[in-house]
Amino acid sequence: MNAFVNKIKKQSDETLKKVDNNVSLSFLDKISQSISYNQSLNLYKKYFSRDTFTINNYQKIFNKNSLIKRQTILFYLFTTNMPSNSYLNVFRQAELIRDKLPVIGILRGMDLKTKMKLDKAFRNQKIYFNGRVNPFIFRDLDIKKAPVFIIANCEVKPYLRYKSCKFLYRFDGDVTLSYALSKIGDYDDKIRDISMVFYK
Protein backbone atom coordinates (compact mmCIF):
# COMPACT_ATOMS: atom_id res chain seq x y z
CA MET A 1 0.00 0.00 0.00
CA ASN A 2 1.45 3.35 -1.06
CA ALA A 3 -0.04 5.78 1.43
CA PHE A 4 1.57 8.85 2.93
CA VAL A 5 0.78 12.24 4.39
CA ASN A 6 2.02 15.43 2.79
CA LYS A 7 1.71 18.87 4.28
CA ILE A 8 0.81 21.00 1.31
CA LYS A 9 3.33 23.75 0.62
CA LYS A 10 2.51 27.43 0.85
CA GLN A 11 3.13 28.04 -2.84
CA SER A 12 0.53 25.44 -3.71
CA ASP A 13 -1.93 27.33 -1.53
CA GLU A 14 -1.22 30.53 -3.44
CA THR A 15 -1.87 28.77 -6.74
CA LEU A 16 -5.11 27.28 -5.52
CA LYS A 17 -6.44 30.66 -4.43
CA LYS A 18 -6.77 31.40 -8.13
CA VAL A 19 -9.01 28.40 -8.76
CA ASP A 20 -12.57 29.32 -9.63
CA ASN A 21 -14.87 27.73 -7.09
CA ASN A 22 -17.86 27.64 -9.39
CA VAL A 23 -18.08 24.18 -10.89
CA SER A 24 -17.26 24.26 -14.56
CA LEU A 25 -19.44 22.38 -17.00
CA SER A 26 -16.44 21.72 -19.22
CA PHE A 27 -16.62 18.08 -18.20
CA LEU A 28 -19.72 17.82 -20.36
CA ASP A 29 -17.45 17.94 -23.40
CA LYS A 30 -16.11 14.53 -22.42
CA ILE A 31 -19.50 12.91 -22.05
CA SER A 32 -20.46 10.23 -24.52
CA GLN A 33 -22.25 11.48 -27.62
CA SER A 34 -25.00 8.98 -26.85
CA ILE A 35 -26.65 11.54 -24.55
CA SER A 36 -27.56 15.12 -25.33
CA TYR A 37 -26.29 18.27 -23.68
CA ASN A 38 -29.63 18.81 -21.94
CA GLN A 39 -29.57 15.26 -20.58
CA SER A 40 -26.04 15.83 -19.34
CA LEU A 41 -26.98 19.12 -17.70
CA ASN A 42 -29.97 17.54 -15.98
CA LEU A 43 -27.72 14.74 -14.76
CA TYR A 44 -25.31 17.32 -13.36
CA LYS A 45 -28.10 19.22 -11.60
CA LYS A 46 -29.51 16.05 -10.09
CA TYR A 47 -26.27 14.83 -8.54
CA PHE A 48 -24.08 17.89 -8.06
CA SER A 49 -26.30 20.95 -7.94
CA ARG A 50 -25.59 23.90 -5.69
CA ASP A 51 -28.70 22.97 -3.72
CA THR A 52 -26.42 20.89 -1.52
CA PHE A 53 -24.80 24.11 -0.36
CA THR A 54 -27.77 26.48 -0.14
CA ILE A 55 -28.49 28.28 3.09
CA ASN A 56 -31.32 25.84 3.86
CA ASN A 57 -28.82 23.00 4.23
CA TYR A 58 -26.01 25.08 5.70
CA GLN A 59 -26.56 24.03 9.30
CA LYS A 60 -26.91 20.36 8.34
CA ILE A 61 -23.56 20.25 6.57
CA PHE A 62 -21.48 22.74 8.50
CA ASN A 63 -21.14 23.94 12.06
CA LYS A 64 -24.44 25.05 13.61
CA ASN A 65 -22.86 28.34 14.64
CA SER A 66 -23.74 30.51 11.65
CA LEU A 67 -21.19 33.14 12.73
CA ILE A 68 -18.27 30.90 11.83
CA LYS A 69 -16.54 32.28 8.74
CA ARG A 70 -14.13 29.43 8.07
CA GLN A 71 -14.23 25.71 8.70
CA THR A 72 -11.98 22.70 8.30
CA ILE A 73 -13.28 20.37 5.60
CA LEU A 74 -12.13 17.06 4.17
CA PHE A 75 -12.26 16.65 0.40
CA TYR A 76 -12.34 13.02 -0.67
CA LEU A 77 -11.17 12.79 -4.27
CA PHE A 78 -12.31 9.49 -5.71
CA THR A 79 -13.32 7.71 -8.88
CA THR A 80 -16.07 5.23 -9.65
CA ASN A 81 -13.39 2.98 -11.19
CA MET A 82 -12.49 2.09 -7.60
CA PRO A 83 -14.25 -0.78 -5.84
CA SER A 84 -17.55 0.72 -4.69
CA ASN A 85 -17.05 -0.63 -1.16
CA SER A 86 -14.02 1.63 -0.78
CA TYR A 87 -15.85 4.91 -1.24
CA LEU A 88 -19.07 3.66 0.37
CA ASN A 89 -17.11 2.89 3.54
CA VAL A 90 -15.61 6.39 3.52
CA PHE A 91 -19.03 8.06 3.26
CA ARG A 92 -20.44 5.66 5.84
CA GLN A 93 -17.75 6.64 8.33
CA ALA A 94 -18.20 10.30 7.40
CA GLU A 95 -21.64 10.16 9.01
CA LEU A 96 -19.95 9.82 12.40
CA ILE A 97 -18.01 13.07 12.10
CA ARG A 98 -20.27 15.21 9.92
CA ASP A 99 -20.75 17.85 12.63
CA LYS A 100 -17.02 18.06 13.35
CA LEU A 101 -15.46 17.59 9.94
CA PRO A 102 -17.67 17.72 6.83
CA VAL A 103 -16.57 15.24 4.16
CA ILE A 104 -17.19 16.22 0.55
CA GLY A 105 -16.69 13.71 -2.25
CA ILE A 106 -15.02 15.15 -5.35
CA LEU A 107 -15.13 13.59 -8.80
CA ARG A 108 -13.01 14.78 -11.71
CA GLY A 109 -15.96 14.59 -14.10
CA MET A 110 -19.40 13.15 -14.65
CA ASP A 111 -20.73 11.10 -17.54
CA LEU A 112 -23.49 8.58 -18.05
CA LYS A 113 -21.27 5.64 -17.07
CA THR A 114 -20.23 7.35 -13.83
CA LYS A 115 -23.83 8.21 -13.05
CA MET A 116 -24.90 4.60 -13.50
CA LYS A 117 -22.09 3.36 -11.26
CA LEU A 118 -23.09 5.81 -8.53
CA ASP A 119 -26.74 4.79 -8.85
CA LYS A 120 -25.82 1.15 -8.46
CA ALA A 121 -23.42 1.74 -5.55
CA PHE A 122 -25.74 3.92 -3.48
CA ARG A 123 -28.94 2.04 -4.25
CA ASN A 124 -30.54 0.79 -1.03
CA GLN A 125 -27.71 2.37 0.98
CA LYS A 126 -28.66 4.67 3.84
CA ILE A 127 -25.61 6.83 3.33
CA TYR A 128 -25.51 10.63 3.06
CA PHE A 129 -23.59 11.42 -0.12
CA ASN A 130 -22.27 14.98 -0.29
CA GLY A 131 -20.64 15.19 -3.71
CA ARG A 132 -19.34 17.68 -6.23
CA VAL A 133 -17.63 17.67 -9.61
CA ASN A 134 -14.47 19.76 -9.60
CA PRO A 135 -11.61 18.98 -11.99
CA PHE A 136 -9.63 21.98 -10.74
CA ILE A 137 -8.53 20.35 -7.50
CA PHE A 138 -7.21 17.36 -9.44
CA ARG A 139 -5.35 19.68 -11.79
CA ASP A 140 -3.89 22.14 -9.30
CA LEU A 141 -2.78 19.54 -6.77
CA ASP A 142 -1.44 17.41 -9.63
CA ILE A 143 -3.49 14.40 -8.61
CA LYS A 144 -3.03 11.64 -11.16
CA LYS A 145 -4.47 8.77 -9.17
CA ALA A 146 -7.38 8.60 -6.74
CA PRO A 147 -8.38 8.20 -3.98
CA VAL A 148 -6.83 11.13 -2.16
CA PHE A 149 -7.87 12.78 1.11
CA ILE A 150 -7.37 16.56 1.34
CA ILE A 151 -7.76 18.57 4.53
CA ALA A 152 -8.57 22.22 3.86
CA ASN A 153 -9.69 25.27 5.79
CA CYS A 154 -12.36 27.04 3.76
CA GLU A 155 -14.57 30.07 3.94
CA VAL A 156 -18.18 28.96 4.28
CA LYS A 157 -20.88 31.24 2.99
CA PRO A 158 -24.30 30.13 1.71
CA TYR A 159 -22.22 27.70 -0.32
CA LEU A 160 -18.61 26.62 -0.34
CA ARG A 161 -16.10 28.58 -2.40
CA TYR A 162 -13.05 26.56 -3.37
CA LYS A 163 -10.92 29.60 -4.13
CA SER A 164 -11.14 30.59 -0.48
CA CYS A 165 -9.67 27.30 0.75
CA LYS A 166 -6.26 26.93 2.34
CA PHE A 167 -5.21 23.37 1.55
CA LEU A 168 -3.34 21.89 4.49
CA TYR A 169 -2.78 18.13 4.30
CA ARG A 170 -2.90 15.45 1.65
CA PHE A 171 -3.10 11.70 2.16
CA ASP A 172 -2.88 9.32 -0.81
CA GLY A 173 -4.19 5.78 -0.59
CA ASP A 174 -7.22 3.52 -0.81
CA VAL A 175 -7.81 3.35 2.93
CA THR A 176 -10.64 3.93 5.37
CA LEU A 177 -11.48 7.42 6.54
CA SER A 178 -10.56 6.51 10.10
CA TYR A 179 -7.09 5.36 9.03
CA ALA A 180 -6.43 8.45 6.92
CA LEU A 181 -7.45 10.79 9.74
CA SER A 182 -5.36 8.89 12.28
CA LYS A 183 -2.28 9.40 10.10
CA ILE A 184 -3.03 13.05 9.41
CA GLY A 185 -3.62 13.40 13.15
CA ASP A 186 0.08 12.74 13.70
CA TYR A 187 0.60 16.26 12.29
CA ASP A 188 -2.51 18.01 13.57
CA ASP A 189 -3.98 17.77 17.08
CA LYS A 190 -7.47 18.82 15.99
CA ILE A 191 -7.66 16.09 13.35
CA ARG A 192 -6.29 13.57 15.85
CA ASP A 193 -9.07 14.44 18.30
CA ILE A 194 -11.69 14.02 15.57
CA SER A 195 -10.25 10.64 14.57
CA MET A 196 -10.74 9.35 18.10
CA VAL A 197 -14.49 9.16 17.40
CA PHE A 198 -13.85 5.98 15.45
CA TYR A 199 -12.14 4.27 18.36
CA LYS A 200 -14.64 4.88 21.15
C-alpha positions in Angstrom: 0.0 0.0 0.0 1.4 3.4 -1.1 0.0 5.8 1.4 1.6 8.8 2.9 0.8 12.2 4.4 2.0 15.4 2.8 1.7 18.9 4.3 0.8 21.0 1.3 3.3 23.8 0.6 2.5 27.4 0.8 3.1 28.0 -2.8 0.5 25.4 -3.7 -1.9 27.3 -1.5 -1.2 30.5 -3.4 -1.9 28.8 -6.7 -5.1 27.3 -5.5 -6.4 30.7 -4.4 -6.8 31.4 -8.1 -9.0 28.4 -8.8 -12.6 29.3 -9.6 -14.9 27.7 -7.1 -17.9 27.6 -9.4 -18.1 24.2 -10.9 -17.3 24.3 -14.6 -19.4 22.4 -17.0 -16.4 21.7 -19.2 -16.6 18.1 -18.2 -19.7 17.8 -20.4 -17.5 17.9 -23.4 -16.1 14.5 -22.4 -19.5 12.9 -22.0 -20.5 10.2 -24.5 -22.3 11.5 -27.6 -25.0 9.0 -26.8 -26.6 11.5 -24.6 -27.6 15.1 -25.3 -26.3 18.3 -23.7 -29.6 18.8 -21.9 -29.6 15.3 -20.6 -26.0 15.8 -19.3 -27.0 19.1 -17.7 -30.0 17.5 -16.0 -27.7 14.7 -14.8 -25.3 17.3 -13.4 -28.1 19.2 -11.6 -29.5 16.1 -10.1 -26.3 14.8 -8.5 -24.1 17.9 -8.1 -26.3 21.0 -7.9 -25.6 23.9 -5.7 -28.7 23.0 -3.7 -26.4 20.9 -1.5 -24.8 24.1 -0.4 -27.8 26.5 -0.1 -28.5 28.3 3.1 -31.3 25.8 3.9 -28.8 23.0 4.2 -26.0 25.1 5.7 -26.6 24.0 9.3 -26.9 20.4 8.3 -23.6 20.3 6.6 -21.5 22.7 8.5 -21.1 23.9 12.1 -24.4 25.0 13.6 -22.9 28.3 14.6 -23.7 30.5 11.6 -21.2 33.1 12.7 -18.3 30.9 11.8 -16.5 32.3 8.7 -14.1 29.4 8.1 -14.2 25.7 8.7 -12.0 22.7 8.3 -13.3 20.4 5.6 -12.1 17.1 4.2 -12.3 16.6 0.4 -12.3 13.0 -0.7 -11.2 12.8 -4.3 -12.3 9.5 -5.7 -13.3 7.7 -8.9 -16.1 5.2 -9.7 -13.4 3.0 -11.2 -12.5 2.1 -7.6 -14.3 -0.8 -5.8 -17.5 0.7 -4.7 -17.1 -0.6 -1.2 -14.0 1.6 -0.8 -15.9 4.9 -1.2 -19.1 3.7 0.4 -17.1 2.9 3.5 -15.6 6.4 3.5 -19.0 8.1 3.3 -20.4 5.7 5.8 -17.7 6.6 8.3 -18.2 10.3 7.4 -21.6 10.2 9.0 -20.0 9.8 12.4 -18.0 13.1 12.1 -20.3 15.2 9.9 -20.8 17.9 12.6 -17.0 18.1 13.4 -15.5 17.6 9.9 -17.7 17.7 6.8 -16.6 15.2 4.2 -17.2 16.2 0.5 -16.7 13.7 -2.3 -15.0 15.1 -5.3 -15.1 13.6 -8.8 -13.0 14.8 -11.7 -16.0 14.6 -14.1 -19.4 13.1 -14.6 -20.7 11.1 -17.5 -23.5 8.6 -18.0 -21.3 5.6 -17.1 -20.2 7.3 -13.8 -23.8 8.2 -13.0 -24.9 4.6 -13.5 -22.1 3.4 -11.3 -23.1 5.8 -8.5 -26.7 4.8 -8.8 -25.8 1.1 -8.5 -23.4 1.7 -5.6 -25.7 3.9 -3.5 -28.9 2.0 -4.3 -30.5 0.8 -1.0 -27.7 2.4 1.0 -28.7 4.7 3.8 -25.6 6.8 3.3 -25.5 10.6 3.1 -23.6 11.4 -0.1 -22.3 15.0 -0.3 -20.6 15.2 -3.7 -19.3 17.7 -6.2 -17.6 17.7 -9.6 -14.5 19.8 -9.6 -11.6 19.0 -12.0 -9.6 22.0 -10.7 -8.5 20.3 -7.5 -7.2 17.4 -9.4 -5.4 19.7 -11.8 -3.9 22.1 -9.3 -2.8 19.5 -6.8 -1.4 17.4 -9.6 -3.5 14.4 -8.6 -3.0 11.6 -11.2 -4.5 8.8 -9.2 -7.4 8.6 -6.7 -8.4 8.2 -4.0 -6.8 11.1 -2.2 -7.9 12.8 1.1 -7.4 16.6 1.3 -7.8 18.6 4.5 -8.6 22.2 3.9 -9.7 25.3 5.8 -12.4 27.0 3.8 -14.6 30.1 3.9 -18.2 29.0 4.3 -20.9 31.2 3.0 -24.3 30.1 1.7 -22.2 27.7 -0.3 -18.6 26.6 -0.3 -16.1 28.6 -2.4 -13.0 26.6 -3.4 -10.9 29.6 -4.1 -11.1 30.6 -0.5 -9.7 27.3 0.7 -6.3 26.9 2.3 -5.2 23.4 1.6 -3.3 21.9 4.5 -2.8 18.1 4.3 -2.9 15.4 1.7 -3.1 11.7 2.2 -2.9 9.3 -0.8 -4.2 5.8 -0.6 -7.2 3.5 -0.8 -7.8 3.3 2.9 -10.6 3.9 5.4 -11.5 7.4 6.5 -10.6 6.5 10.1 -7.1 5.4 9.0 -6.4 8.5 6.9 -7.5 10.8 9.7 -5.4 8.9 12.3 -2.3 9.4 10.1 -3.0 13.1 9.4 -3.6 13.4 13.1 0.1 12.7 13.7 0.6 16.3 12.3 -2.5 18.0 13.6 -4.0 17.8 17.1 -7.5 18.8 16.0 -7.7 16.1 13.4 -6.3 13.6 15.8 -9.1 14.4 18.3 -11.7 14.0 15.6 -10.2 10.6 14.6 -10.7 9.4 18.1 -14.5 9.2 17.4 -13.8 6.0 15.4 -12.1 4.3 18.4 -14.6 4.9 21.1 
